[in-house]
Amino acid sequence: MANHMNQICPDYHGKLKEPLFPFRYFVMFLVFMATAIEFSSRCVLNVAILAMVGTREEANNNLTNYLDPQSTRINFNWDQNDQGMALGAYYYTYAAVQIIAGSMTDKFNNVRLLALSQFLASLCTFITPLAAKTSLTCLVIVRMVLGLVHGTTFPTLYSLVDRWFSTTELSWAQGLLETGCDFGTGLSMSFTAWISKRNLWGGWPAAFYIIGILNLMFTLVWIISVTREPQSNRFVSDFEKKQLAVIVVNKLEPTRVKKSTPWLKILTSLPLWSVVISKGINNLVYNAINTKIPVYLESVLHFKLESNGLINASFYLAVISSELTSGPLAKLIITKGWLSRTITRKLFESAGLTGIGLSLLAISYLGDQPNLIVICLILSMFSFGLCVGGNIPTIPEMAPNLIGTTFGFANTLACASGFMAPAIIGVILGDEPESVSKWTFSFKLMAGFQVIALIFFNLFATTDPQPWGDHEKDDQVKETELIESQSIKIISKNLD
């Protein structure tokens, strides 16, 4: 036992000085930046394409207050189908690779895996303008490769934060991870519009170059700073390593016997499917608002793009505020013992799904009241962020030893919604984006989907570790956990 105690926390009898700024908080910041960088490179095309296509007259109509028609170059004559192909290419490979990426995360070093994917993503972002100028086919290929390499980001990050942060900090780390997505999206869209309007460094291509360079710089910082676990990181103080020893002890490789992934049990797990369905439907609405609501604001509510920008910014602010608060609030409820862990997750997920459904349903009956409709859209986005206290932490709680694999599986439908949402609404609207009745049907359809997710999640979701999610444990690990429970008390006393 003594030898194992020294392996967990060497010299645990000693007194160590507490650092002013724990290094794991810098790692938390890098996790935030990882998703921000990913979504920046993903979404830069969403705005840049407005400067890339169409006629001068169309640019004047669509890019008011964003792009200067006197300076912006119109290079491509792509129709709506071509534009849809360019924008949707990313999501086909991004969704398809999720399960494979999750499995790779559990089998390989997740830090190196993310570094490789970020390096390749920076190259894809950097060559996007050249690919677009070559042909639409080349652009589609580059976007598909970008989606493919980005597929590893979320499984690797969720696996990483589970190793680096205590249970009291995990909700903050997960919240920042999700917040980075919206921060990166809003920042890249605003920056791309700004640089395209001023035609700086060649206009819209410069947005890809700058984001690609920033992505490469981030990759270098990531490689230098982050390791798979804090115990092997040279920047982490001995004091902090002792604090985090209880987390790392569960990840010690010598105590595990690798087995094949129990795919049959995973695919037939109703608790996991409840998360898959809820997460997918949740993201369906998010992507519908992200891709199609600007058309609704302009065509039906008659907001000019200047107002559109402010409204879209309020969407992301609403999501960020709820993502940052719902995780810690759920953790507080669980820690205080006010509700069980499973009931807390269901409460937050139900609040999110219900909020989205009611907000969208209300829009259908508000008629010609654009300001109230915008408020409802903001509320729906705020409700979306409550998933950080709901389905997001449920996966690592349900399958603590298969986080990457299960998250990749659960995230597949959510990623597929990136092309499903605009496709569904596009089929409903057809050539009538100004049709109030068709938009009303779209909102009611999305609201109805929330009911399905609400039923499945409340019936089958659980935070209890599933037998298939704990499949790598053997008798040696059980003995380790018994020793660990006794060592934690000793470590805590020496840290006081």
Secondary structure by P-SEA (a helix, b strand, c coil): caaaaaaacccccbbbbbbcccaaaaaaaaaaaaaaaaaaaacccaaaaaaccccaaaaaaccccccccccccccccccaaaaaaaaaaaaaaaaaaaaaaaaaaacccaaaaaaaaaaaaaaaaaaaaaaaaacaaaaaaaaaaaaaaacaaaaaaaaaaaacccccaaaaaaaaaaaaaaaaaaaaaaaaaaaaaacccccaaaaaaaaaaaaaaaaaaaaacccccccccccccaaaaaaaaaaaaaaccccccccccaaaaaaacaaaaaaaaaaaaaaaaaaaaaccaaaaacccccccaaaaaaaaaaaaaaaaaaaacaaaaaaaaaaaccccaaaaaaaaaaaaaaaaaaaaaaaacccccaaaaaaaaaaaaaaaacccccccccccccccccaaaaaaaaaccccccaaaaaaaaaaaaccccccaaaaaaaaaaaaaaaaaaaaaaaacccccccccccccccaaaaaaaaaaaaaaaaaaaaac
